[in-house]
Amino acid sequence: MNLHAQHSRNHRFRAVFHYAFLLCALVLSLPASPAQAAQQGPLTPPPEHDVHRVGTEPVPPAPPSIPPEEIIKRFSQKEDQYIVARAGFTYKKTVRLEEFGPDGKLAGQLSLVIEAKPGADGKMYEKTTERPQSSLHYLEMGPEDFQSLARMPAYPLTTSQLAKYNLKYLGKELVDEVDCYIFQVKPKAVERTHAYFDGIVWVDAVYLEVVKTYGKWITDLGDMRSATMPFTIFETYRENVEGKYWLPNYMRSDDTLNLKDLNIQVRLVIKWTDYKPLPAATAAPTLPVAPPKPNS
């Protein structure tokens, strides 16, 4: 099967995903998984990203056909390519906040549509394109929440960052008919001004590129989160764009908003769509995405 056929196949990561929760639970020093709570409680995963647990006991991983060090080296080099390429694309981003009642039914929702386009200064700016409609009762999203989300690195394991992490090979898993290597990722140290990833990555076993991540971002103050929202653990899927680049496609976090005498199940979903390359003359591949600007 050639590269484009395989990437077309991988594009189906929007469909049903399997992932090794028990492995994650044993090797990660994370709090109880929100995704696990979703399986046990009223929050049913959406159809396009249904989550199925596999296995009942941890199994010692068989050694991969390629040394883990070589796998890490090669996927980190591709992360370098993708972080540069992503800054050369415009896109649409849909942010959805949801609250669920005691019966598990949707009780409130906010939907926000954002488009990312280059400004006159060459930087990429995100701007809301529709006035957000909200029926939320408890949650609210402000500028500080967008800034918190923007600080989460989309590609934490670039070659320049590898020395700051310990990576451990956990085994292989078949994800949507695609073999993936699974690695645990933990920062060696933490800082105040830079967030580090603590979680799991899934790497395509054929083309050695990260296609999914699950975990949190931490600083020396603890788990990175906004002041108004509880979300800390995020599950992120990527899609193949133009047969060459794996770019963020879907991010989700489930958590509980703890209020006085009341616990509210909440969910954050972010979808990236309509990736379009910038003309070569206007692309600024090394510039970060700026926080969203309000409508004028």
C-alpha positions in Angstrom: 0.0 0.0 0.0 1.5 3.4 -1.0 1.8 6.4 1.3 -1.3 8.2 0.0 -3.4 5.1 0.4 -2.2 4.6 3.9 -2.8 8.3 4.8 -6.3 8.1 3.3 -6.8 5.1 5.6 -5.4 6.9 8.6 -7.8 9.8 7.8 -10.5 7.6 9.2 -9.2 8.5 12.7 -12.5 10.5 12.9 -14.2 7.0 13.2 -14.1 4.6 16.2 -10.9 4.6 18.2 -9.5 1.9 20.5 -7.0 2.8 23.1 -5.3 1.0 26.0 -6.8 2.6 29.1 -5.5 0.1 31.5 -2.0 0.7 30.4 -2.5 4.4 30.8 -3.9 3.9 34.3 -1.0 1.9 35.4 1.8 4.0 34.0 0.4 7.6 34.3 0.3 9.4 37.6 -2.9 11.1 36.4 -6.2 11.6 38.3 -9.2 9.4 37.3 -9.6 9.7 33.6 -12.5 11.9 32.5 -13.0 9.6 29.5 -13.3 6.7 32.0 -15.9 8.7 33.9 -17.7 9.2 30.6 -17.9 5.4 30.1 -19.2 4.8 33.7 -21.5 7.9 33.9 -23.9 9.7 31.8 -21.5 11.2 29.3 -21.6 9.0 26.2 -18.7 9.7 23.8 -19.9 11.2 20.5 -20.3 8.7 17.6 -17.4 10.0 15.6 -15.0 9.3 18.4 -16.5 6.5 20.4 -14.0 5.0 22.9 -13.8 1.3 23.6 -11.6 -0.2 26.3 -9.6 -3.3 25.3 -7.8 -5.9 27.4 -8.3 -6.9 31.1 -4.7 -7.2 32.3 -1.5 -5.3 31.4 0.7 -7.4 29.1 4.5 -6.8 29.0 5.2 -5.2 25.6 7.0 -7.1 22.9 10.0 -5.3 21.6 9.2 -3.3 18.4 10.8 -4.2 15.1 12.6 -0.8 15.2 14.5 0.3 18.3 12.3 2.7 20.4 15.1 5.3 20.3 14.9 5.3 16.5 11.1 5.5 16.5 11.3 8.5 18.8 14.0 10.2 16.7 12.0 9.8 13.5 8.6 10.9 14.8 10.1 13.9 16.5 11.6 15.0 13.2 8.2 14.8 11.6 6.8 16.9 14.5 9.3 19.6 13.5 7.9 19.5 10.0 4.2 19.6 11.1 4.6 22.5 13.6 6.1 24.6 10.8 3.6 23.5 8.2 0.6 24.2 10.4 1.4 27.9 10.6 1.1 28.0 6.8 -2.6 27.0 6.9 -5.8 28.9 7.5 -8.5 26.9 9.3 -11.9 27.0 11.0 -12.2 26.1 14.6 -15.4 25.2 16.4 -15.4 25.3 20.2 -18.3 23.7 22.1 -18.9 23.7 25.8 -21.6 21.4 27.2 -23.2 20.9 30.6 -25.2 17.8 31.5 -27.9 17.4 34.1 -28.3 14.7 36.7 -30.2 12.6 34.1 -27.2 12.7 31.7 -29.0 14.8 29.2 -27.6 18.0 27.7 -28.7 20.9 29.9 -26.7 23.8 28.4 -24.4 24.5 25.6 -22.2 27.2 24.1 -20.9 27.0 20.5 -18.2 29.4 19.1 -16.9 29.4 15.5 -13.4 30.9 14.9 -11.4 31.4 11.8 -7.7 31.7 11.6 -6.2 34.0 9.0 -3.0 36.1 8.7 -3.1 39.7 9.7 -1.3 42.7 8.1 1.7 42.0 10.3 2.1 38.4 9.0 1.0 36.7 12.2 -1.9 34.3 12.2 -4.9 35.6 14.1 -8.0 33.8 15.3 -11.2 35.8 15.1 -14.8 34.8 16.0 -17.0 34.7 12.9 -20.4 34.3 14.6 -21.8 35.7 17.7 -21.7 32.9 20.2 -25.0 31.5 21.3 -25.1 30.2 24.9 -27.6 28.3 27.0 -25.0 27.5 29.7 -26.1 27.8 33.4 -22.7 27.4 35.2 -19.8 27.6 32.7 -18.5 30.6 30.9 -15.6 31.1 28.6 -13.6 34.3 28.7 -10.3 35.6 27.1 -8.2 33.9 29.8 -9.7 30.5 28.8 -8.6 31.0 25.2 -5.2 32.0 26.3 -4.9 28.9 28.5 -5.9 26.7 25.5 -3.5 28.5 23.2 -0.6 27.8 25.7 -1.0 24.0 25.2 1.6 23.0 22.6 0.1 21.2 19.7 3.4 19.5 19.0 5.2 19.0 22.4 7.7 16.4 21.2 9.8 18.2 18.6 13.5 17.5 18.4 14.4 20.5 20.4 12.1 19.4 23.2 13.0 15.7 23.4 15.8 16.2 25.9 13.3 17.5 28.4 11.2 14.3 28.4 11.5 10.7 29.4 9.7 8.4 26.9 8.9 4.8 27.6 7.7 2.3 25.0 4.5 0.6 26.2 3.6 -1.7 23.3 1.6 -1.8 20.2 -2.1 -1.3 19.5 -4.3 -1.7 16.5 -6.2 1.6 16.0 -8.8 1.7 13.3 -6.9 -1.1 11.5 -3.6 0.9 11.8 -0.7 -0.5 13.9 0.5 2.1 16.4 3.4 2.2 18.8 2.4 3.5 22.2 4.8 5.7 24.3 4.4 7.1 27.8 5.7 10.7 28.0 6.8 12.4 31.2 8.8 15.7 31.6 12.1 15.4 33.4 11.5 18.8 35.1 8.9 21.5 35.1 9.0 25.3 34.8 6.8 28.2 35.6 6.7 29.7 32.1 6.5 26.6 29.9 3.9 23.9 29.9 5.1 20.3 29.4 3.1 17.3 28.2 2.5 14.4 30.6 0.6 11.5 29.0 0.5 9.0 26.1 1.2 9.3 22.4 0.2 6.9 19.6 2.6 6.6 16.7 1.8 5.1 13.3 4.0 2.0 13.1 4.5 2.3 9.4 5.2 6.0 8.8 6.3 6.9 12.4 4.2 9.9 12.9 2.1 10.9 16.0 -1.6 10.5 15.3 -3.2 10.8 18.7 -2.3 12.1 22.2 -3.9 11.7 25.6 -2.8 13.6 28.7 -2.3 16.9 30.4 0.0 19.9 30.4 1.8 20.8 33.6 4.0 23.6 35.0 5.7 23.8 38.4 2.4 25.1 39.7 0.7 21.8 38.8 -1.8 20.9 36.1 -2.4 23.7 33.6 -6.0 24.9 33.6 -7.9 28.1 33.2 -9.3 30.0 36.2 -12.9 29.4 35.3 -13.0 25.9 33.8 -12.0 22.5 35.3 -10.6 20.8 32.2 -7.0 19.4 32.5 -6.8 16.1 30.6 -7.2 16.3 26.9 -7.6 13.6 24.2 -6.5 14.9 20.8 -6.7 13.3 17.4 -5.0 14.5 14.2 -5.9 14.3 10.5 -3.8 14.0 7.5 -3.9 17.2 5.4 -2.8 17.2 1.8 -1.4 13.7 2.2 1.6 15.2 4.0 0.9 16.8 7.4 -0.8 15.5 10.5 -2.6 18.5 12.0 -5.0 18.7 15.0 -8.5 17.7 14.1 -10.4 17.0 17.3 -9.8 17.6 21.0 -12.0 16.6 23.9 -12.0 16.9 27.6 -14.6 15.6 30.1 -14.6 16.8 33.7 -16.7 17.8 36.7 -17.5 21.4 37.8 -17.6 21.2 41.6 -19.9 23.8 43.0 -21.4 24.2 46.5 -23.7 21.2 47.0 -23.7 20.6 43.2 -21.4 18.7 40.8 -22.0 19.4 37.1 -20.7 17.1 34.4 -19.1 19.2 31.7 -17.4 18.7 28.3 -15.2 20.7 26.0 -14.9 19.8 22.4 -12.7 21.6 19.8 -12.8 20.7 16.1 -10.5 22.0 13.4 -11.8 22.0 9.8 -11.3 23.6 6.4 -7.5 23.6 6.5 -6.3 25.7 3.5 -2.7 26.5 2.6 -1.6 30.1 2.5 -0.1 31.5 -0.7 3.7 31.1 -0.5 4.1 34.9 -0.5 2.0 35.3 2.6 2.8 32.2 4.6 4.6 32.8 7.9 5.4 29.2 9.0 7.4 30.0 12.1 4.9 32.4 13.8 2.6 31.2 16.6 -1.1 31.6 16.5 -2.3 34.6 18.4 -5.2 34.5 20.8 -8.7 35.1 19.3 -9.8 38.7 18.6 -13.4 39.7 19.4 -15.7 40.7 16.6 -15.5 44.4 15.8 
